[in-house]
């Protein structure tokens, strides 16, 4: 199972979804869906823009944080039950 955990990065930086949307150039609706883990697909270009925005904001605030894909996407293998 793939789960988005963008909300943790947003909360860590104290950002609103609107602020992240403006900083990344990604539509507010798309950012909202991703933050709420309510998206069936993730556009790689949007993901790139969001990560760049998160890192830029962290750097501007003097924080020693670098966000990567593993910080906002989680994968858990779910074993299928035998029939």
ZAZADREN-33589 format. One record per residue: residue number from 1; residue in three letters; x negated, y, z of N, C-alpha, C, CB in turn. Coordinates in pm, whole numbers. Glycine has a CB too. Example, Ala and Ser with C-alpha at 12.3 -4.5 7.8 and 13.67 -1.06 7.14 Angstrom:
<sites>
+-----+------+--------+--------+--------+--------+---------+--------+--------+--------+--------+--------+---------+--------+
: pos : code :  neast : nnorth :    nup : caeast : canorth :   caup :  ceast : cnorth :    cup : cbeast : cbnorth :   cbup :
+-----+------+--------+--------+--------+--------+---------+--------+--------+--------+--------+--------+---------+--------+
:   1 :  ALA :  -1319 :   -569 :    780 :  -1230 :    -450 :    780 :  -1320 :   -330 :    780 :  -1131 :    -447 :    905 :
:   2 :  SER :  -1285 :   -225 :    708 :  -1367 :    -106 :    714 :  -1290 :      3 :    787 :  -1408 :     -60 :    572 :
+-----+------+--------+--------+--------+--------+---------+--------+--------+--------+--------+--------+---------+--------+
</sites>
This chain:
<sites>
+-----+------+--------+--------+--------+--------+---------+--------+--------+--------+--------+--------+---------+--------+
: pos : code :  neast : nnorth :    nup : caeast : canorth :   caup :  ceast : cnorth :    cup : cbeast : cbnorth :   cbup :
+-----+------+--------+--------+--------+--------+---------+--------+--------+--------+--------+--------+---------+--------+
:   1 :  UNK :    -84 :   -117 :      0 :      0 :       0 :      0 :    -90 :    124 :      0 :     96 :      -1 :    122 :
:   2 :  UNK :    -56 :    218 :    -84 :   -127 :     345 :    -92 :    -44 :    449 :    -19 :   -154 :     387 :   -240 :
:   3 :  UNK :   -109 :    524 :     68 :    -41 :     626 :    146 :   -119 :    756 :    138 :    -23 :     582 :    294 :
:   4 :  UNK :    -50 :    864 :    113 :   -114 :     996 :    113 :   -120 :   1048 :    255 :    -38 :    1095 :     20 :
:   5 :  UNK :   -232 :   1106 :    290 :   -247 :    1166 :    422 :   -299 :   1309 :    412 :   -341 :    1081 :    509 :
:   6 :  UNK :   -253 :   1377 :    310 :   -289 :    1516 :    287 :   -242 :   1604 :    402 :   -230 :    1565 :    154 :
:   7 :  UNK :   -133 :   1564 :    467 :    -81 :    1642 :    579 :   -185 :   1661 :    690 :     43 :    1575 :    636 :
:   8 :  UNK :   -270 :   1561 :    710 :   -373 :    1571 :    814 :   -475 :   1680 :    781 :   -445 :    1436 :    832 :
:   9 :  UNK :   -515 :   1689 :    656 :   -610 :    1793 :    614 :   -545 :   1931 :    623 :   -659 :    1766 :    470 :
:  10 :  UNK :   -419 :   1939 :    583 :   -346 :    2066 :    588 :   -334 :   2114 :    734 :   -205 :    2052 :    523 :
:  11 :  UNK :   -298 :   2021 :    823 :   -286 :    2055 :    964 :   -421 :   2090 :   1026 :   -223 :    1938 :   1041 :
:  12 :  UNK :   -526 :   2018 :    988 :   -659 :    2045 :   1041 :   -703 :   2188 :   1010 :   -761 :    1945 :    983 :
:  13 :  UNK :   -668 :   2235 :    891 :   -706 :    2370 :    850 :   -599 :   2474 :    885 :   -733 :    2373 :    700 :
:  14 :  UNK :   -487 :   2430 :    939 :   -379 :    2522 :    975 :   -318 :   2592 :    855 :   -431 :    2625 :   1072 :
:  15 :  UNK :   -306 :   2518 :    745 :   -253 :    2575 :    621 :   -105 :   2550 :    606 :   -327 :    2518 :    501 :
:  16 :  UNK :    -39 :   2639 :    539 :     98 :    2613 :    495 :     89 :   2547 :    357 :    185 :    2746 :    491 :
:  17 :  UNK :    194 :   2481 :    318 :    196 :    2421 :    184 :    188 :   2530 :     78 :    323 :    2335 :    165 :
:  18 :  UNK :    250 :   2644 :    105 :    246 :    2755 :     11 :    103 :   2807 :     -6 :    338 :    2868 :     58 :
:  19 :  UNK :     32 :   2820 :    104 :   -108 :    2867 :     98 :   -193 :   2771 :     17 :   -168 :    2882 :    241 :
:  20 :  UNK :   -174 :   2640 :     38 :   -250 :    2541 :    -38 :   -212 :   2546 :   -186 :   -226 :    2400 :     18 :
:  21 :  UNK :    -85 :   2568 :   -213 :    -40 :    2578 :   -352 :   -107 :   2696 :   -422 :    113 :    2593 :   -358 :
:  22 :  UNK :   -109 :   2810 :   -355 :   -171 :    2929 :   -413 :   -321 :   2907 :   -433 :   -147 :    3052 :   -323 :
:  23 :  UNK :   -387 :   2853 :   -332 :   -533 :    2834 :   -339 :   -573 :   2731 :   -445 :   -586 :    2790 :   -203 :
:  24 :  UNK :   -488 :   2632 :   -466 :   -523 :    2524 :   -559 :   -469 :   2547 :   -700 :   -471 :    2393 :   -508 :
:  25 :  UNK :   -365 :   2628 :   -712 :   -302 :    2646 :   -843 :   -209 :   2531 :   -879 :   -407 :    2661 :   -949 :
:  26 :  UNK :   -174 :   2449 :   -781 :    -82 :    2337 :   -802 :     58 :   2382 :   -759 :   -128 :    2209 :   -722 :
:  27 :  UNK :    158 :   2346 :   -837 :    296 :    2389 :   -810 :    336 :   2361 :   -664 :    393 :    2319 :   -905 :
:  28 :  UNK :    408 :   2453 :   -600 :    451 :    2433 :   -461 :    530 :   2302 :   -440 :    537 :    2550 :   -418 :
:  29 :  UNK :    617 :   2269 :   -534 :    696 :    2145 :   -522 :    604 :   2023 :   -519 :    798 :    2133 :   -638 :
:  30 :  UNK :    503 :   2023 :   -606 :    408 :    1911 :   -612 :    329 :   1902 :   -482 :    313 :    1927 :   -731 :
:  31 :  UNK :    279 :   2015 :   -434 :    204 :    2015 :   -308 :    293 :   1964 :   -195 :    151 :    2158 :   -275 :
:  32 :  UNK :    416 :   2011 :   -189 :    509 :    1967 :    -85 :    532 :   1816 :    -88 :    641 :    2038 :   -100 :
:  33 :  UNK :    554 :   1762 :   -207 :    572 :    1617 :   -220 :    449 :   1541 :   -172 :    604 :    1580 :   -366 :
:  34 :  UNK :    331 :   1590 :   -208 :    208 :    1522 :   -168 :    185 :   1531 :    -18 :     88 :    1582 :   -243 :
:  35 :  UNK :    211 :   1646 :     40 :    192 :    1663 :    185 :    291 :   1575 :    262 :    210 :    1811 :    225 :
:  36 :  UNK :    413 :   1562 :    213 :    515 :    1480 :    280 :    503 :   1331 :    245 :    653 :    1529 :    243 :
:  37 :  UNK :    403 :   1295 :    164 :    385 :    1157 :    118 :    512 :   1108 :     48 :    349 :    1064 :    239 :
:  38 :  UNK :    567 :   1195 :    -34 :    692 :    1168 :   -102 :    673 :   1171 :   -254 :    800 :    1269 :    -60 :
:  39 :  UNK :    562 :   1116 :   -299 :    530 :    1120 :   -442 :    499 :    979 :   -490 :    411 :    1215 :   -470 :
:  40 :  UNK :    550 :    944 :   -607 :    525 :     813 :   -666 :    396 :    811 :   -748 :    642 :     772 :   -752 :
:  41 :  UNK :    354 :    930 :   -792 :    234 :     942 :   -876 :    149 :   1057 :   -828 :    272 :     961 :  -1024 :
:  42 :  UNK :     19 :   1042 :   -850 :    -73 :    1151 :   -817 :   -152 :   1184 :   -942 :   -168 :    1112 :   -699 :
:  43 :  UNK :   -138 :   1306 :   -989 :   -212 :    1354 :  -1105 :   -355 :   1384 :  -1061 :   -144 :    1481 :  -1167 :
:  44 :  UNK :   -453 :   1327 :  -1129 :   -592 :    1344 :  -1089 :   -638 :   1489 :  -1097 :   -682 :    1259 :  -1174 :
:  45 :  UNK :   -588 :   1564 :  -1192 :   -623 :    1705 :  -1203 :   -571 :   1782 :  -1081 :   -566 :    1766 :  -1334 :
:  46 :  UNK :   -449 :   1751 :  -1039 :   -393 :    1816 :   -920 :   -472 :   1777 :   -796 :   -245 :    1777 :   -901 :
:  47 :  UNK :   -508 :   1651 :   -786 :   -589 :    1605 :   -673 :   -722 :   1677 :   -668 :   -611 :    1454 :   -682 :
:  48 :  UNK :   -785 :   1693 :   -782 :   -912 :    1764 :   -791 :   -897 :   1909 :   -746 :   -967 :    1759 :   -934 :
:  49 :  UNK :   -792 :   1975 :   -793 :   -767 :    2115 :   -756 :   -741 :   2128 :   -605 :   -648 :    2171 :   -835 :
:  50 :  UNK :   -665 :   2036 :   -550 :   -634 :    2041 :   -407 :   -759 :   2018 :   -323 :   -526 :    1936 :   -371 :
:  51 :  UNK :   -841 :   1920 :   -360 :   -964 :    1896 :   -286 :  -1059 :   2015 :   -295 :  -1034 :    1771 :   -338 :
:  52 :  UNK :  -1069 :   2075 :   -413 :  -1154 :    2194 :   -428 :  -1103 :   2308 :   -340 :  -1159 :    2239 :   -576 :
:  53 :  UNK :   -972 :   2326 :   -334 :   -914 :    2431 :   -251 :   -940 :   2404 :   -103 :   -763 :    2444 :   -277 :
:  54 :  UNK :   -919 :   2280 :    -58 :   -944 :    2246 :     82 :  -1089 :   2273 :    120 :   -909 :    2099 :    109 :
:  55 :  UNK :  -1181 :   2232 :     34 :  -1323 :    2251 :     63 :  -1362 :   2398 :     59 :  -1408 :    2173 :    -36 :
:  56 :  UNK :  -1304 :   2473 :    -32 :  -1332 :    2616 :    -40 :  -1282 :   2689 :     84 :  -1268 :    2675 :   -166 :
:  57 :  UNK :  -1163 :   2655 :    129 :  -1106 :    2717 :    249 :  -1189 :   2682 :    371 :   -959 :    2673 :    269 :
:  58 :  UNK :  -1226 :   2556 :    384 :  -1310 :    2513 :    497 :  -1443 :   2588 :    496 :  -1335 :    2360 :    493 :
:  59 :  UNK :  -1504 :   2600 :    378 :  -1632 :    2670 :    365 :  -1616 :   2818 :    400 :  -1688 :    2656 :    222 :
:  60 :  UNK :  -1509 :   2881 :    352 :  -1484 :    3023 :    382 :  -1467 :   3047 :    531 :  -1360 :    3071 :    308 :
:  61 :  UNK :  -1417 :   2947 :    601 :  -1396 :    2959 :    746 :  -1520 :   2918 :    827 :  -1277 :    2874 :    789 :
:  62 :  UNK :  -1625 :   2881 :    756 :  -1749 :    2843 :    822 :  -1744 :   2705 :    886 :  -1783 :    2944 :    926 :
:  63 :  UNK :  -1652 :   2622 :    840 :  -1639 :    2487 :    895 :  -1730 :   2391 :    820 :  -1492 :    2440 :    887 :
:  64 :  UNK :  -1789 :   2300 :    893 :  -1877 :    2200 :    833 :  -1797 :   2075 :    801 :  -1996 :    2167 :    929 :
:  65 :  UNK :  -1700 :   2091 :    712 :  -1610 :    1982 :    672 :  -1613 :   1973 :    520 :  -1464 :    2005 :    724 :
:  66 :  UNK :  -1625 :   1852 :    469 :  -1615 :    1827 :    326 :  -1508 :   1721 :    305 :  -1753 :    1783 :    265 :
:  67 :  UNK :  -1401 :   1759 :    237 :  -1293 :    1666 :    211 :  -1319 :   1589 :     82 :  -1159 :    1740 :    203 :
:  68 :  UNK :  -1290 :   1460 :     85 :  -1302 :    1374 :    -32 :  -1173 :   1295 :    -49 :  -1423 :    1281 :    -19 :
:  69 :  UNK :  -1168 :   1214 :   -150 :  -1049 :    1135 :   -181 :  -1008 :   1048 :    -61 :  -1074 :    1047 :   -304 :
:  70 :  UNK :  -1105 :    985 :      4 :  -1074 :     897 :    117 :  -1013 :    972 :    235 :  -1199 :     825 :    163 :
:  71 :  UNK :  -1030 :   1104 :    240 :   -972 :    1183 :    348 :   -824 :   1211 :    327 :  -1046 :    1313 :    363 :
:  72 :  UNK :   -777 :   1196 :    205 :   -637 :    1228 :    178 :   -557 :   1113 :    117 :   -630 :    1347 :     87 :
:  73 :  UNK :   -625 :   1002 :     86 :   -555 :     885 :     34 :   -604 :    762 :    112 :   -580 :     867 :   -120 :
:  74 :  UNK :   -509 :    681 :    153 :   -541 :     561 :    231 :   -483 :    439 :    159 :   -484 :     571 :    377 :
:  75 :  UNK :   -556 :    330 :    163 :   -508 :     205 :    103 :   -511 :     95 :    207 :   -593 :     167 :    -21 :
:  76 :  UNK :   -402 :     21 :    214 :   -395 :     -94 :    303 :   -346 :   -214 :    223 :   -301 :     -66 :    425 :
:  77 :  UNK :   -422 :   -321 :    228 :   -384 :    -444 :    160 :   -275 :   -513 :    240 :   -506 :    -538 :    141 :
:  78 :  UNK :   -162 :   -539 :    176 :    -53 :    -611 :    240 :    -47 :   -751 :    181 :     83 :    -535 :    223 :
:  79 :  UNK :    -79 :   -846 :    262 :    -79 :    -986 :    218 :     64 :  -1033 :    193 :   -149 :   -1077 :    323 :
:  80 :  UNK :     85 :  -1098 :     80 :    217 :   -1151 :     48 :    238 :  -1279 :    130 :    231 :   -1180 :   -105 :
:  81 :  UNK :    359 :  -1292 :    179 :    395 :   -1413 :    252 :    414 :  -1527 :    153 :    523 :   -1391 :    336 :
:  82 :  UNK :    362 :  -1647 :    188 :    382 :   -1762 :     97 :    530 :  -1798 :     88 :    300 :   -1885 :    145 :
:  83 :  UNK :    570 :  -1848 :    -29 :    712 :   -1885 :    -49 :    747 :  -2010 :     23 :    743 :   -1901 :   -195 :
+-----+------+--------+--------+--------+--------+---------+--------+--------+--------+--------+--------+---------+--------+
</sites>
